[in-house]
Amino acid sequence: MEAYSFRSLSIKRFPKVQRTENSEEKHWARYQFPLTCKEHSVITAINFSPTEPHDYAVTSGSRVNIYSCSTNLVKRSVTRFHGSAYSAQFRRDGQLLVAGEEQGTIKVFNIGSRDILRQCVEHKKAVHHTCFSLDGLKLMSCSDDTTVRCWDLATATSVVTMRGHTDYVRSGGISQSDGSLWFTGSYDHLVKLWDIRTGQCMQSMSHGAPLECLLVHPAGGICFSAGNNVVKVWDILAGGRLLASFSNHQKTITSLCFDGMHRRLLSAGLDRQVAILLIAVQFACTCRQVKVYAIEDYHVKCSISYPAAILAMGISPTDSHLVIGMTNKLLSIKCMKKKADESDGELGTPEIKRARVGSYKYFMRGMHYKPTEGHPRVENRRQKNLKPYEEYLKKFRYHDALNSVIQSSVRNRGVLVYSLLQELSRRGGLRTAVSGRTEQQLLPLLQYLCKFILNPKYSTFLCDVALMLLDIYGHAVQKGSASEAIFRTLKVKVELELRLQRKALELLGAIDMLLAASTINVG
């Protein structure tokens, strides 16, 4: 007679909640596990070069580090600052870099030589935002002295000074469709649109909170402002009309940016989240933790969490890099996974390259060969290594099998003990396994019941086990013992759960009555 092999214990598997993954989640899941670099101070700004290879400038403390986009290593460092540097930005040709300084100075550097080409010194307080104009011949600066200035790059002199804000001006932007229209955001809660040809304010919109960042869509029709934990969308062509306002961060939003195709708006904040908003712009009459929003309702579609509060964020023009700067001085760099290149060879059977004798490929040849139907098969039966509790089950030592599992410290101990108890019940050995125990042997089993009896996955069966233990040990439990205390705790837990179930059923009955009454009234 053929001997049957012992069948291993089948671990109970419960159905998992199906989680549908939308296209945005799949897109952002393509980014690899982040690289982290430690900077000398907190990171306040990140900016990518518009020209290839799209290196990025990271402003941290009194230096600006320029990272290579191919190696993600520092290739240059600009340290010629007397205090903290702010808002380092590339020019469109990628040859020049401008940054503000804590003392109010604006410095323009040559990327190749790191020489200071120009210094603008008319601001009286720190300059937190700087950028080049569209033609690259002017500079924009926003300062804590409440002024916004337009500088001539050739002479390093201020040609237009715009006054109108009453508090720190910390953010700004330039319309890509008309370079003479500049936007600024201030701690006085106002977003202002300036015409640098006249130096006058054309529009003023109230955000309702101090503005931390401002972003203008390249099409020029809409502007995004972030203050506190709220992002607002403004229709500039309609005179500054508020299009939408949404809040999906728990704390202050510190950074906004677009992806490479300008179809997504990314927002990052002190709540350690990055949010992404899908946007679409139409130009008939109007315009329209990382999180992803849908344009219909601006709800989050996807979020990316980070270990610390976020102060700066940038994404490359090709979406190949997502770079985050945090308050713990860490720079997080996520790179997009590259797809396998498709072969461009001619149609037909490719030439097979023979492996060199003695090489690794030579010894591994034939490993992936698939046998046909007529080939003989040699079966290799390996003896299974049984776990300790399976060894006890094989020898019908149910008491020891339960002890080995209940005292183990494996990660899935809860479902493992539950599966073993069900197997013992199926074999008719559950009562044998739980009886004849001392108080020290009984305590781990009672603690397990006390922990998992209210879990809906286990409660039906574990209630039967608890009743069996009461039947066996109820008369032998000594007053004041540890087992008696656990039995009382178990009783209190079950009574509380029953009380909650009754209240839930009462509430369900009341809801059914209201629904029935509303149906009758409608009829």
BALOTOR-644963 format. One record per residue (C-alpha): residue number from 1; residue in one letter; x, y, z. Coordinates in nm, 3 decimals. Layout:
N
PT seq type    east   north      up
PT NUM    a       X       Y       Z
...
This chain:
523
PT seq type    east   north      up
PT   1    m   0.000   0.000   0.000
PT   2    e   0.132   0.344  -0.093
PT   3    a   0.225   0.558   0.209
PT   4    y   0.061   0.901   0.214
PT   5    s   0.283   1.199   0.301
PT   6    f   0.190   1.437   0.581
PT   7    r   0.006   1.746   0.458
PT   8    s   0.132   2.072   0.603
PT   9    l  -0.093   2.299   0.806
PT  10    s  -0.302   2.520   0.581
PT  11    i  -0.281   2.878   0.704
PT  12    k  -0.617   3.052   0.690
PT  13    r  -0.634   3.323   0.424
PT  14    f  -0.890   3.598   0.444
PT  15    p  -1.009   3.794   0.141
PT  16    k  -0.826   4.121   0.090
PT  17    v  -0.997   4.447   0.009
PT  18    q  -0.953   4.513  -0.361
PT  19    r  -0.787   4.848  -0.420
PT  20    t  -0.827   4.992  -0.766
PT  21    e  -0.525   5.185  -0.891
PT  22    n  -0.596   5.479  -1.120
PT  23    s  -0.371   5.594  -1.400
PT  24    e  -0.216   5.869  -1.187
PT  25    e  -0.112   5.627  -0.915
PT  26    k   0.046   5.403  -1.179
PT  27    h   0.232   5.702  -1.322
PT  28    w   0.380   5.812  -0.989
PT  29    a   0.456   5.452  -0.890
PT  30    r   0.707   5.444  -1.176
PT  31    y   0.943   5.661  -0.970
PT  32    q   1.212   5.455  -0.801
PT  33    f   1.292   5.446  -0.430
PT  34    p   1.431   5.793  -0.345
PT  35    l   1.797   5.877  -0.307
PT  36    t   1.869   6.102  -0.009
PT  37    c   2.145   6.361   0.029
PT  38    k   2.226   6.559   0.343
PT  39    e   2.257   6.934   0.291
PT  40    h   2.431   7.184   0.521
PT  41    s   2.109   7.364   0.614
PT  42    v   1.735   7.354   0.547
PT  43    i   1.649   7.353   0.176
PT  44    t   1.449   7.659   0.071
PT  45    a   1.439   7.636  -0.312
PT  46    i   1.486   7.385  -0.595
PT  47    n   1.501   7.488  -0.961
PT  48    f   1.570   7.283  -1.277
PT  49    s   1.763   7.417  -1.572
PT  50    p   1.535   7.462  -1.878
PT  51    t   1.810   7.327  -2.107
PT  52    e   1.945   6.975  -2.128
PT  53    p   2.074   6.787  -1.933
PT  54    h   1.838   6.968  -1.689
PT  55    d   2.069   6.999  -1.390
PT  56    y   1.904   7.138  -1.079
PT  57    a   2.003   7.407  -0.829
PT  58    v   1.936   7.344  -0.460
PT  59    t   1.941   7.649  -0.230
PT  60    s   2.045   7.558   0.123
PT  61    g   2.173   7.802   0.383
PT  62    s   2.455   8.018   0.246
PT  63    r   2.524   7.806  -0.064
PT  64    v   2.366   7.687  -0.386
PT  65    n   2.456   7.334  -0.495
PT  66    i   2.410   7.239  -0.860
PT  67    y   2.335   6.867  -0.899
PT  68    s   2.393   6.665  -1.214
PT  69    c   2.070   6.519  -1.350
PT  70    s   2.251   6.207  -1.475
PT  71    t   2.450   6.117  -1.161
PT  72    n   2.248   6.302  -0.892
PT  73    l   2.577   6.424  -0.743
PT  74    v   2.693   6.780  -0.674
PT  75    k   2.888   6.905  -0.976
PT  76    r   2.929   7.268  -0.864
PT  77    s   2.878   7.473  -0.549
PT  78    v   2.818   7.846  -0.535
PT  79    t   2.916   7.977  -0.192
PT  80    r   2.982   8.347  -0.250
PT  81    f   2.709   8.469  -0.015
PT  82    h   2.747   8.673   0.305
PT  83    g   2.430   8.530   0.460
PT  84    s   2.147   8.294   0.371
PT  85    a   2.074   8.256   0.000
PT  86    y   1.721   8.238  -0.137
PT  87    s   1.543   8.131  -0.456
PT  88    a   1.827   8.039  -0.694
PT  89    q   1.682   8.036  -1.049
PT  90    f   1.828   7.948  -1.391
PT  91    r   1.797   8.167  -1.697
PT  92    r   1.625   8.017  -2.002
PT  93    d   1.955   7.939  -2.174
PT  94    g   2.088   7.768  -1.859
PT  95    q   2.406   7.980  -1.857
PT  96    l   2.327   8.221  -1.572
PT  97    l   2.195   8.180  -1.217
PT  98    v   2.034   8.447  -1.001
PT  99    a   1.979   8.430  -0.624
PT 100    g   1.866   8.665  -0.348
PT 101    e   2.048   8.719  -0.021
PT 102    e   1.956   8.782   0.339
PT 103    q   2.113   9.131   0.335
PT 104    g   1.900   9.236   0.035
PT 105    t   2.164   9.182  -0.235
PT 106    i   2.083   9.007  -0.563
PT 107    k   2.369   8.820  -0.729
PT 108    v   2.398   8.684  -1.082
PT 109    f   2.648   8.403  -1.142
PT 110    n   2.803   8.239  -1.445
PT 111    i   2.729   7.866  -1.417
PT 112    g   3.055   7.756  -1.574
PT 113    s   3.302   7.973  -1.382
PT 114    r   3.082   8.053  -1.076
PT 115    d   3.196   8.418  -1.106
PT 116    i   2.969   8.698  -0.984
PT 117    l   2.865   8.887  -1.297
PT 118    r   2.625   9.140  -1.141
PT 119    q   2.521   9.261  -0.793
PT 120    c   2.202   9.456  -0.728
PT 121    v   2.201   9.629  -0.389
PT 122    e   1.901   9.864  -0.363
PT 123    h   1.678   9.641  -0.149
PT 124    k   1.693   9.713   0.224
PT 125    k   1.578   9.372   0.350
PT 126    a   1.604   9.008   0.251
PT 127    v   1.512   8.911  -0.107
PT 128    h   1.318   8.582  -0.099
PT 129    h   1.221   8.556  -0.466
PT 130    t   1.421   8.627  -0.782
PT 131    c   1.388   8.522  -1.145
PT 132    f   1.484   8.625  -1.500
PT 133    s   1.243   8.787  -1.742
PT 134    l   1.137   8.605  -2.058
PT 135    d   1.400   8.777  -2.274
PT 136    g   1.669   8.716  -2.009
PT 137    l   1.769   9.085  -2.001
PT 138    k   1.582   9.185  -1.683
PT 139    l   1.551   9.054  -1.329
PT 140    m   1.250   9.034  -1.099
PT 141    s   1.301   9.059  -0.721
PT 142    c   1.053   9.042  -0.432
PT 143    s   1.177   9.166  -0.095
PT 144    d   1.078   9.185   0.270
PT 145    d   1.092   9.565   0.235
PT 146    t   0.747   9.527   0.063
PT 147    t   0.875   9.638  -0.280
PT 148    v   0.900   9.456  -0.612
PT 149    r   1.176   9.571  -0.848
PT 150    c   1.261   9.524  -1.213
PT 151    w   1.636   9.532  -1.279
PT 152    d   1.830   9.592  -1.597
PT 153    l   2.079   9.305  -1.615
PT 154    a   2.332   9.498  -1.823
PT 155    t   2.368   9.788  -1.575
PT 156    a   2.250   9.617  -1.252
PT 157    t   2.021   9.914  -1.179
PT 158    s   1.656   9.922  -1.083
PT 159    v   1.443  10.052  -1.371
PT 160    v   1.097  10.003  -1.218
PT 161    t   1.000   9.990  -0.848
PT 162    m   0.649   9.866  -0.770
PT 163    r   0.500   9.964  -0.436
PT 164    g   0.161   9.855  -0.312
PT 165    h   0.212   9.567  -0.074
PT 166    t   0.207   9.634   0.299
PT 167    d   0.393   9.323   0.420
PT 168    y   0.671   9.085   0.315
PT 169    v   0.662   8.987  -0.054
PT 170    r   0.776   8.626  -0.064
PT 171    s   0.654   8.492  -0.403
PT 172    g   0.618   8.599  -0.763
PT 173    g   0.587   8.491  -1.124
PT 174    i   0.596   8.618  -1.481
PT 175    s   0.330   8.556  -1.745
PT 176    q   0.472   8.337  -2.023
PT 177    s   0.233   8.484  -2.280
PT 178    d   0.317   8.849  -2.203
PT 179    g   0.651   8.914  -2.033
PT 180    s   0.545   9.260  -1.917
PT 181    l   0.283   9.117  -1.677
PT 182    w   0.428   9.021  -1.338
PT 183    f   0.248   8.855  -1.047
PT 184    t   0.340   8.890  -0.679
PT 185    g   0.212   8.737  -0.357
PT 186    s   0.259   8.890  -0.013
PT 187    y   0.196   8.826   0.353
PT 188    d  -0.071   9.101   0.331
PT 189    h  -0.293   8.826   0.175
PT 190    l  -0.296   8.994  -0.169
PT 191    v  -0.209   8.866  -0.515
PT 192    k  -0.121   9.158  -0.741
PT 193    l  -0.078   9.180  -1.118
PT 194    w   0.169   9.446  -1.231
PT 195    d   0.246   9.600  -1.570
PT 196    i   0.619   9.677  -1.563
PT 197    r   0.583   9.917  -1.855
PT 198    t   0.395  10.159  -1.630
PT 199    g   0.479  10.019  -1.286
PT 200    q   0.109  10.021  -1.198
PT 201    c  -0.099   9.747  -1.033
PT 202    m  -0.356   9.616  -1.284
PT 203    q  -0.543   9.366  -1.062
PT 204    s  -0.551   9.277  -0.693
PT 205    m  -0.699   8.955  -0.551
PT 206    s  -0.736   8.867  -0.183
PT 207    h  -0.632   8.512  -0.092
PT 208    g  -0.739   8.544   0.272
PT 209    a  -0.411   8.420   0.421
PT 210    p  -0.038   8.504   0.399
PT 211    l   0.089   8.386   0.060
PT 212    e   0.379   8.141   0.060
PT 213    c   0.397   8.060  -0.311
PT 214    l   0.253   8.170  -0.643
PT 215    l   0.244   7.997  -0.981
PT 216    v   0.136   8.124  -1.323
PT 217    h   0.028   7.880  -1.591
PT 218    p   0.243   7.910  -1.909
PT 219    a  -0.069   7.989  -2.109
PT 220    g  -0.100   8.306  -1.899
PT 221    g  -0.472   8.285  -1.829
PT 222    i  -0.480   8.142  -1.479
PT 223    c  -0.279   8.189  -1.162
PT 224    f  -0.249   7.957  -0.860
PT 225    s  -0.187   8.099  -0.513
PT 226    a  -0.112   7.905  -0.194
PT 227    g  -0.152   8.042   0.156
PT 228    n  -0.212   7.857   0.480
PT 229    n  -0.343   7.514   0.366
PT 230    v  -0.557   7.648   0.080
PT 231    v  -0.486   7.668  -0.294
PT 232    k  -0.692   7.916  -0.499
PT 233    v  -0.726   7.937  -0.877
PT 234    w  -0.772   8.283  -1.033
PT 235    d  -0.905   8.366  -1.380
PT 236    i  -0.689   8.657  -1.496
PT 237    l  -0.871   8.711  -1.827
PT 238    a  -1.197   8.759  -1.636
PT 239    g  -1.055   9.032  -1.414
PT 240    g  -0.921   8.816  -1.131
PT 241    r  -1.233   8.603  -1.079
PT 242    l  -1.194   8.314  -0.833
PT 243    l  -1.236   7.987  -1.024
PT 244    a  -1.180   7.735  -0.745
PT 245    s  -1.056   7.701  -0.390
PT 246    f  -0.953   7.367  -0.240
PT 247    s  -0.778   7.251   0.073
PT 248    n  -0.638   6.901   0.101
PT 249    h  -0.333   6.967   0.318
PT 250    q  -0.345   6.967   0.697
PT 251    k  -0.074   7.232   0.737
PT 252    t   0.074   7.526   0.547
PT 253    i   0.148   7.473   0.177
PT 254    t   0.508   7.577   0.106
PT 255    s   0.564   7.495  -0.263
PT 256    l   0.381   7.471  -0.595
PT 257    c   0.509   7.354  -0.933
PT 258    f   0.395   7.209  -1.267
PT 259    d   0.506   6.885  -1.424
PT 260    g   0.696   6.889  -1.755
PT 261    m   0.381   6.894  -1.972
PT 262    h   0.202   7.147  -1.746
PT 263    r  -0.089   6.908  -1.707
PT 264    r  -0.043   6.848  -1.334
PT 265    l  -0.010   7.090  -1.043
PT 266    l   0.201   6.962  -0.754
PT 267    s   0.168   7.108  -0.407
PT 268    a   0.379   7.030  -0.101
PT 269    g   0.342   7.138   0.259
PT 270    l   0.448   7.109   0.619
PT 271    d   0.219   6.805   0.662
PT 272    r   0.487   6.598   0.478
PT 273    q   0.256   6.538   0.181
PT 274    v   0.295   6.607  -0.191
PT 275    a  -0.030   6.660  -0.381
PT 276    i  -0.081   6.652  -0.759
PT 277    l  -0.371   6.822  -0.938
PT 278    l  -0.479   6.738  -1.293
PT 279    i  -0.546   7.065  -1.475
PT 280    a  -0.685   7.160  -1.814
PT 281    v  -0.689   7.509  -1.960
PT 282    q  -0.946   7.631  -2.212
PT 283    f  -0.934   7.969  -2.386
PT 284    a  -1.275   8.039  -2.532
PT 285    c  -1.377   8.309  -2.284
PT 286    t  -1.241   8.187  -1.956
PT 287    c  -0.972   7.956  -1.822
PT 288    r  -1.006   7.676  -1.618
PT 289    q   0.119   6.461   0.247
PT 290    v   0.291   6.480  -0.285
PT 291    k  -0.165   6.447  -0.362
PT 292    v  -0.341   6.415  -0.699
PT 293    y  -0.662   6.607  -0.766
PT 294    a  -0.926   6.561  -1.034
PT 295    i  -1.026   6.873  -1.225
PT 296    e  -1.398   6.806  -1.176
PT 297    d  -1.396   6.838  -0.797
PT 298    y  -1.027   6.902  -0.705
PT 299    h  -1.022   6.592  -0.487
PT 300    v  -0.703   6.404  -0.414
PT 301    k  -0.632   6.113  -0.648
PT 302    c  -0.286   6.024  -0.519
PT 303    s  -0.053   6.141  -0.243
PT 304    i   0.316   6.092  -0.169
PT 305    s   0.435   6.098   0.192
PT 306    y   0.777   6.207   0.317
PT 307    p   0.951   6.169   0.654
PT 308    a   0.966   6.541   0.735
PT 309    a   0.797   6.871   0.656
PT 310    i   0.857   6.990   0.298
PT 311    l   0.992   7.337   0.220
PT 312    a   1.087   7.312  -0.149
PT 313    m   0.995   7.099  -0.448
PT 314    g   1.094   7.070  -0.812
PT 315    i   1.026   6.839  -1.105
PT 316    s   1.236   6.819  -1.421
PT 317    p   1.098   6.936  -1.759
PT 318    t   1.102   6.572  -1.877
PT 319    d   0.941   6.438  -1.554
PT 320    s   1.248   6.221  -1.503
PT 321    h   1.329   6.359  -1.155
PT 322    l   1.113   6.461  -0.859
PT 323    v   1.324   6.644  -0.600
PT 324    i   1.201   6.737  -0.252
PT 325    g   1.375   6.949   0.014
PT 326    m   1.279   6.895   0.379
PT 327    t   1.324   7.067   0.713
PT 328    n   1.557   6.791   0.838
PT 329    k   1.815   6.907   0.576
PT 330    l   1.753   6.597   0.361
PT 331    l   1.716   6.619  -0.016
PT 332    s   1.498   6.341  -0.159
PT 333    i   1.558   6.253  -0.527
PT 334    k   1.317   6.023  -0.709
PT 335    c   1.405   5.909  -1.062
PT 336    m   1.158   5.773  -1.318
PT 337    k   1.216   5.411  -1.415
PT 338    k   1.334   5.384  -1.774
PT 339    k   1.143   5.155  -2.009
PT 340    a   1.334   4.879  -2.182
PT 341    d   1.452   4.994  -2.525
PT 342    e   1.282   4.821  -2.811
PT 343    s   1.511   4.658  -3.066
PT 344    d   1.528   4.827  -3.404
PT 345    g   1.671   4.528  -3.586
PT 346    e   1.542   4.391  -3.910
PT 347    l   1.270   4.129  -3.923
PT 348    g   1.382   3.770  -3.917
PT 349    t   1.570   3.538  -3.688
PT 350    p   1.852   3.720  -3.507
PT 351    e   2.197   3.575  -3.519
PT 352    i   2.271   3.363  -3.211
PT 353    k   2.591   3.464  -3.036
PT 354    r   2.773   3.162  -2.901
PT 355    a   2.889   3.176  -2.541
PT 356    r   3.262   3.169  -2.478
PT 357    v   3.385   2.836  -2.341
PT 358    g   3.440   2.858  -1.967
PT 359    s   3.220   3.167  -1.922
PT 360    y   2.914   3.190  -1.697
PT 361    k   2.677   3.187  -1.995
PT 362    y   2.848   2.871  -2.124
PT 363    f   2.776   2.680  -1.803
PT 364    m   2.418   2.814  -1.783
PT 365    r   2.327   2.728  -2.145
PT 366    g   2.011   2.521  -2.175
PT 367    m   1.873   2.646  -1.843
PT 368    h   1.565   2.795  -2.010
PT 369    y   1.515   2.508  -2.254
PT 370    k   1.157   2.380  -2.251
PT 371    p   1.108   2.003  -2.305
PT 372    t   0.867   1.872  -2.564
PT 373    e   0.600   1.609  -2.512
PT 374    g   0.818   1.310  -2.606
PT 375    h   1.108   1.389  -2.373
PT 376    p   1.143   1.180  -2.055
PT 377    r   1.109   1.363  -1.723
PT 378    v   1.313   1.290  -1.412
PT 379    e   1.128   1.386  -1.097
PT 380    n   1.326   1.516  -0.804
PT 381    r   1.131   1.467  -0.484
PT 382    r   1.262   1.675  -0.201
PT 383    q   1.177   1.598   0.156
PT 384    k   0.977   1.880   0.310
PT 385    n   1.116   2.049   0.618
PT 386    l   0.832   2.049   0.868
PT 387    k   0.792   2.321   1.126
PT 388    p   0.793   2.221   1.497
PT 389    y   0.413   2.238   1.534
PT 390    e   0.374   2.029   1.217
PT 391    e   0.606   1.767   1.363
PT 392    y   0.384   1.753   1.671
PT 393    l   0.069   1.732   1.458
PT 394    k   0.221   1.447   1.262
PT 395    k   0.278   1.257   1.588
PT 396    f  -0.072   1.353   1.723
PT 397    r   0.083   1.552   2.009
PT 398    y  -0.184   1.822   1.999
PT 399    h  -0.098   1.971   2.339
PT 400    d   0.265   2.034   2.237
PT 401    a   0.165   2.164   1.893
PT 402    l  -0.056   2.433   2.049
PT 403    n   0.218   2.525   2.299
PT 404    s   0.480   2.570   2.025
PT 405    v   0.256   2.809   1.831
PT 406    i   0.104   3.007   2.119
PT 407    q   0.451   3.082   2.260
PT 408    s   0.613   3.173   1.928
PT 409    s   0.694   3.530   1.823
PT 410    v   0.636   3.510   1.447
PT 411    r   0.488   3.807   1.264
PT 412    n   0.157   3.639   1.172
PT 413    r   0.105   3.464   1.506
PT 414    g  -0.262   3.562   1.526
PT 415    v  -0.371   3.388   1.207
PT 416    l  -0.130   3.098   1.271
PT 417    v  -0.284   3.016   1.611
PT 418    y  -0.632   3.055   1.462
PT 419    s  -0.548   2.812   1.178
PT 420    l  -0.404   2.557   1.422
PT 421    l  -0.709   2.575   1.650
PT 422    q  -0.936   2.515   1.351
PT 423    e  -0.722   2.220   1.238
PT 424    l  -0.737   2.070   1.588
PT 425    s  -1.115   2.116   1.588
PT 426    r  -1.139   1.943   1.250
PT 427    r  -0.934   1.651   1.384
PT 428    g  -1.144   1.632   1.700
PT 429    g  -0.843   1.708   1.920
PT 430    l  -0.918   2.064   2.033
PT 431    r  -1.044   1.963   2.377
PT 432    t  -0.737   1.741   2.421
PT 433    a  -0.505   2.030   2.327
PT 434    v  -0.654   2.287   2.570
PT 435    s  -0.718   2.060   2.870
PT 436    g  -0.473   1.950   3.135
PT 437    r  -0.290   2.283   3.152
PT 438    t  -0.134   2.456   3.447
PT 439    e  -0.207   2.822   3.510
PT 440    q   0.124   2.926   3.347
PT 441    q   0.038   2.723   3.036
PT 442    l  -0.318   2.857   3.029
PT 443    l  -0.227   3.228   3.049
PT 444    p  -0.083   3.265   2.690
PT 445    l  -0.398   3.108   2.544
PT 446    l  -0.625   3.335   2.749
PT 447    q  -0.421   3.640   2.647
PT 448    y  -0.458   3.540   2.281
PT 449    l  -0.837   3.510   2.321
PT 450    c  -0.852   3.845   2.499
PT 451    k  -0.664   4.011   2.212
PT 452    f  -0.841   3.859   1.911
PT 453    i  -1.191   3.762   2.026
PT 454    l  -1.339   4.094   1.906
PT 455    n  -1.180   4.063   1.561
PT 456    p  -1.468   3.991   1.319
PT 457    k  -1.249   3.743   1.129
PT 458    y  -1.195   3.525   1.436
PT 459    s  -1.480   3.603   1.677
PT 460    t  -1.725   3.325   1.578
PT 461    f  -1.481   3.040   1.632
PT 462    l  -1.291   3.196   1.924
PT 463    c  -1.615   3.238   2.120
PT 464    d  -1.658   2.859   2.103
PT 465    v  -1.300   2.813   2.225
PT 466    a  -1.362   3.055   2.516
PT 467    l  -1.676   2.863   2.618
PT 468    m  -1.478   2.539   2.609
PT 469    l  -1.211   2.688   2.840
PT 470    l  -1.481   2.808   3.081
PT 471    d  -1.632   2.462   3.083
PT 472    i  -1.295   2.297   3.157
PT 473    y  -1.135   2.547   3.397
PT 474    g  -1.428   2.748   3.535
PT 475    h  -1.452   2.550   3.859
PT 476    a  -1.072   2.538   3.909
PT 477    v  -0.988   2.909   3.871
PT 478    q  -0.873   3.051   4.201
PT 479    k  -0.996   3.387   4.318
PT 480    g  -0.736   3.661   4.275
PT 481    s  -0.522   3.462   4.031
PT 482    a  -0.394   3.595   3.699
PT 483    s  -0.620   3.363   3.500
PT 484    e  -0.926   3.485   3.692
PT 485    a  -0.836   3.848   3.605
PT 486    i  -0.804   3.763   3.234
PT 487    f  -1.140   3.578   3.240
PT 488    r  -1.299   3.891   3.388
PT 489    t  -1.135   4.113   3.125
PT 490    l  -1.265   3.879   2.857
PT 491    k  -1.615   3.904   3.002
PT 492    v  -1.604   4.286   3.007
PT 493    k  -1.485   4.298   2.645
PT 494    v  -1.762   4.067   2.524
PT 495    e  -2.031   4.258   2.719
PT 496    l  -1.909   4.590   2.576
PT 497    e  -1.913   4.449   2.223
PT 498    l  -2.267   4.315   2.271
PT 499    r  -2.379   4.657   2.397
PT 500    l  -2.230   4.826   2.090
PT 501    q  -2.395   4.571   1.861
PT 502    r  -2.736   4.640   2.018
PT 503    k  -2.691   5.016   1.971
PT 504    a  -2.586   4.960   1.610
PT 505    l  -2.897   4.751   1.548
PT 506    e  -3.116   5.020   1.707
PT 507    l  -2.957   5.284   1.485
PT 508    l  -3.004   5.064   1.179
PT 509    g  -3.373   5.022   1.265
PT 510    a  -3.416   5.400   1.302
PT 511    i  -3.248   5.459   0.964
PT 512    d  -3.474   5.198   0.800
PT 513    m  -3.781   5.376   0.944
PT 514    l  -3.663   5.712   0.808
PT 515    l  -3.596   5.566   0.465
PT 516    a  -3.936   5.396   0.460
PT 517    a  -4.108   5.721   0.563
PT 518    s  -3.925   5.921   0.296
PT 519    t  -4.028   5.665   0.032
PT 520    i  -4.394   5.692   0.138
PT 521    n  -4.383   6.074   0.126
PT 522    v  -4.229   6.071  -0.220
PT 523    g  -4.493   5.824  -0.338
